[in-house]
Amino acid sequence: MEKKITNKNAIIKRSNNIAPARSGSSSVVKSVKSEKVTVIEHRKKSKTPLPLGIIFTICAVTLLFVFLVMNYAEVDSYNAQIAELRDELTELQKTASKLKVRLEKKNDLVEIEEYATDELGMVKAAGLTRINITALPENGGDTYKYDDGDENGIGVLLAGFGEVFRDFFD
């Protein structure tokens, strides 16, 4: 028994099995050698293009992932800026507290008095002896008047120099 197979991709399996043959009586068993041919067809699947819906879904998911990563990077840069600004804020608060202490020292009378006595060499008025001198008209000196019409003008200055020179040569 010969079969002609036209499918090129078919796989042929042959097996030689011994199959029992039974006759009418149950005591007689005859063995007959039979040849079985099994044909397994292997079809080559034709390639179908990827559906457009899947392609668009993959592109959309990829774009969403890219935007998500970009947003995380942007959030990270914002967090870094926030940390820098917090550091700057603490520095400015420290500087402000130092300046506030300096301002309080400048407005404090005790600090002003210490500065005046230590740095400027001033002394307290209560620690000095007070001497009052009064000039009597009979003890007085000479008074010179010069009037050029201007109280603080150059004429007053020149008159003062002139009197000094006159007294020097006399």
MODELLER restraints for C-alpha pairs under 7 A, 6 or more apart:
rsr = mdl.restraints
at = mdl.atoms
rsr.add(forms.Gaussian(group=physical.xy_distance, feature=features.Distance(at['CA:9:A'], at['CA:41:A']), mean=6.62, stdev=0.5))
rsr.add(forms.Gaussian(group=physical.xy_distance, feature=features.Distance(at['CA:9:A'], at['CA:42:A']), mean=5.60, stdev=0.5))
rsr.add(forms.Gaussian(group=physical.xy_distance, feature=features.Distance(at['CA:9:A'], at['CA:43:A']), mean=6.65, stdev=0.5))
rsr.add(forms.Gaussian(group=physical.xy_distance, feature=features.Distance(at['CA:10:A'], at['CA:39:A']), mean=6.72, stdev=0.5))
rsr.add(forms.Gaussian(group=physical.xy_distance, feature=features.Distance(at['CA:10:A'], at['CA:40:A']), mean=5.81, stdev=0.5))
rsr.add(forms.Gaussian(group=physical.xy_distance, feature=features.Distance(at['CA:10:A'], at['CA:41:A']), mean=4.36, stdev=0.5))
rsr.add(forms.Gaussian(group=physical.xy_distance, feature=features.Distance(at['CA:10:A'], at['CA:42:A']), mean=5.48, stdev=0.5))
rsr.add(forms.Gaussian(group=physical.xy_distance, feature=features.Distance(at['CA:11:A'], at['CA:39:A']), mean=6.04, stdev=0.5))
rsr.add(forms.Gaussian(group=physical.xy_distance, feature=features.Distance(at['CA:11:A'], at['CA:40:A']), mean=5.24, stdev=0.5))
rsr.add(forms.Gaussian(group=physical.xy_distance, feature=features.Distance(at['CA:11:A'], at['CA:41:A']), mean=6.17, stdev=0.5))
rsr.add(forms.Gaussian(group=physical.xy_distance, feature=features.Distance(at['CA:12:A'], at['CA:38:A']), mean=6.03, stdev=0.5))
rsr.add(forms.Gaussian(group=physical.xy_distance, feature=features.Distance(at['CA:12:A'], at['CA:39:A']), mean=4.92, stdev=0.5))
rsr.add(forms.Gaussian(group=physical.xy_distance, feature=features.Distance(at['CA:12:A'], at['CA:40:A']), mean=6.39, stdev=0.5))
rsr.add(forms.Gaussian(group=physical.xy_distance, feature=features.Distance(at['CA:13:A'], at['CA:37:A']), mean=6.01, stdev=0.5))
rsr.add(forms.Gaussian(group=physical.xy_distance, feature=features.Distance(at['CA:13:A'], at['CA:38:A']), mean=5.21, stdev=0.5))
rsr.add(forms.Gaussian(group=physical.xy_distance, feature=features.Distance(at['CA:13:A'], at['CA:39:A']), mean=6.43, stdev=0.5))
rsr.add(forms.Gaussian(group=physical.xy_distance, feature=features.Distance(at['CA:14:A'], at['CA:36:A']), mean=6.11, stdev=0.5))
rsr.add(forms.Gaussian(group=physical.xy_distance, feature=features.Distance(at['CA:14:A'], at['CA:37:A']), mean=4.95, stdev=0.5))
rsr.add(forms.Gaussian(group=physical.xy_distance, feature=features.Distance(at['CA:14:A'], at['CA:38:A']), mean=6.40, stdev=0.5))
rsr.add(forms.Gaussian(group=physical.xy_distance, feature=features.Distance(at['CA:15:A'], at['CA:35:A']), mean=6.37, stdev=0.5))
rsr.add(forms.Gaussian(group=physical.xy_distance, feature=features.Distance(at['CA:15:A'], at['CA:36:A']), mean=5.77, stdev=0.5))
rsr.add(forms.Gaussian(group=physical.xy_distance, feature=features.Distance(at['CA:15:A'], at['CA:37:A']), mean=6.85, stdev=0.5))
rsr.add(forms.Gaussian(group=physical.xy_distance, feature=features.Distance(at['CA:16:A'], at['CA:34:A']), mean=6.59, stdev=0.5))
rsr.add(forms.Gaussian(group=physical.xy_distance, feature=features.Distance(at['CA:16:A'], at['CA:35:A']), mean=5.21, stdev=0.5))
rsr.add(forms.Gaussian(group=physical.xy_distance, feature=features.Distance(at['CA:16:A'], at['CA:36:A']), mean=6.71, stdev=0.5))
rsr.add(forms.Gaussian(group=physical.xy_distance, feature=features.Distance(at['CA:17:A'], at['CA:33:A']), mean=6.55, stdev=0.5))
rsr.add(forms.Gaussian(group=physical.xy_distance, feature=features.Distance(at['CA:17:A'], at['CA:34:A']), mean=6.25, stdev=0.5))
rsr.add(forms.Gaussian(group=physical.xy_distance, feature=features.Distance(at['CA:17:A'], at['CA:35:A']), mean=6.68, stdev=0.5))
rsr.add(forms.Gaussian(group=physical.xy_distance, feature=features.Distance(at['CA:18:A'], at['CA:31:A']), mean=6.64, stdev=0.5))
rsr.add(forms.Gaussian(group=physical.xy_distance, feature=features.Distance(at['CA:18:A'], at['CA:32:A']), mean=6.17, stdev=0.5))
rsr.add(forms.Gaussian(group=physical.xy_distance, feature=features.Distance(at['CA:18:A'], at['CA:33:A']), mean=4.87, stdev=0.5))
rsr.add(forms.Gaussian(group=physical.xy_distance, feature=features.Distance(at['CA:18:A'], at['CA:34:A']), mean=6.32, stdev=0.5))
rsr.add(forms.Gaussian(group=physical.xy_distance, feature=features.Distance(at['CA:19:A'], at['CA:31:A']), mean=6.22, stdev=0.5))
rsr.add(forms.Gaussian(group=physical.xy_distance, feature=features.Distance(at['CA:19:A'], at['CA:32:A']), mean=5.94, stdev=0.5))
rsr.add(forms.Gaussian(group=physical.xy_distance, feature=features.Distance(at['CA:19:A'], at['CA:33:A']), mean=6.37, stdev=0.5))
rsr.add(forms.Gaussian(group=physical.xy_distance, feature=features.Distance(at['CA:19:A'], at['CA:34:A']), mean=6.78, stdev=0.5))
rsr.add(forms.Gaussian(group=physical.xy_distance, feature=features.Distance(at['CA:20:A'], at['CA:29:A']), mean=6.78, stdev=0.5))
rsr.add(forms.Gaussian(group=physical.xy_distance, feature=features.Distance(at['CA:20:A'], at['CA:30:A']), mean=6.10, stdev=0.5))
rsr.add(forms.Gaussian(group=physical.xy_distance, feature=features.Distance(at['CA:20:A'], at['CA:31:A']), mean=4.86, stdev=0.5))
rsr.add(forms.Gaussian(group=physical.xy_distance, feature=features.Distance(at['CA:20:A'], at['CA:32:A']), mean=6.39, stdev=0.5))
rsr.add(forms.Gaussian(group=physical.xy_distance, feature=features.Distance(at['CA:21:A'], at['CA:29:A']), mean=6.22, stdev=0.5))
rsr.add(forms.Gaussian(group=physical.xy_distance, feature=features.Distance(at['CA:21:A'], at['CA:30:A']), mean=5.13, stdev=0.5))
rsr.add(forms.Gaussian(group=physical.xy_distance, feature=features.Distance(at['CA:21:A'], at['CA:31:A']), mean=5.63, stdev=0.5))
rsr.add(forms.Gaussian(group=physical.xy_distance, feature=features.Distance(at['CA:21:A'], at['CA:32:A']), mean=6.35, stdev=0.5))
rsr.add(forms.Gaussian(group=physical.xy_distance, feature=features.Distance(at['CA:22:A'], at['CA:29:A']), mean=5.62, stdev=0.5))
rsr.add(forms.Gaussian(group=physical.xy_distance, feature=features.Distance(at['CA:22:A'], at['CA:30:A']), mean=6.48, stdev=0.5))
rsr.add(forms.Gaussian(group=physical.xy_distance, feature=features.Distance(at['CA:105:A'], at['CA:111:A']), mean=5.89, stdev=0.5))
rsr.add(forms.Gaussian(group=physical.xy_distance, feature=features.Distance(at['CA:106:A'], at['CA:112:A']), mean=6.58, stdev=0.5))
rsr.add(forms.Gaussian(group=physical.xy_distance, feature=features.Distance(at['CA:116:A'], at['CA:122:A']), mean=5.62, stdev=0.5))
rsr.add(forms.Gaussian(group=physical.xy_distance, feature=features.Distance(at['CA:117:A'], at['CA:123:A']), mean=5.89, stdev=0.5))
rsr.add(forms.Gaussian(group=physical.xy_distance, feature=features.Distance(at['CA:146:A'], at['CA:156:A']), mean=6.65, stdev=0.5))
rsr.add(forms.Gaussian(group=physical.xy_distance, feature=features.Distance(at['CA:146:A'], at['CA:159:A']), mean=6.78, stdev=0.5))
rsr.add(forms.Gaussian(group=physical.xy_distance, feature=features.Distance(at['CA:148:A'], at['CA:155:A']), mean=6.09, stdev=0.5))
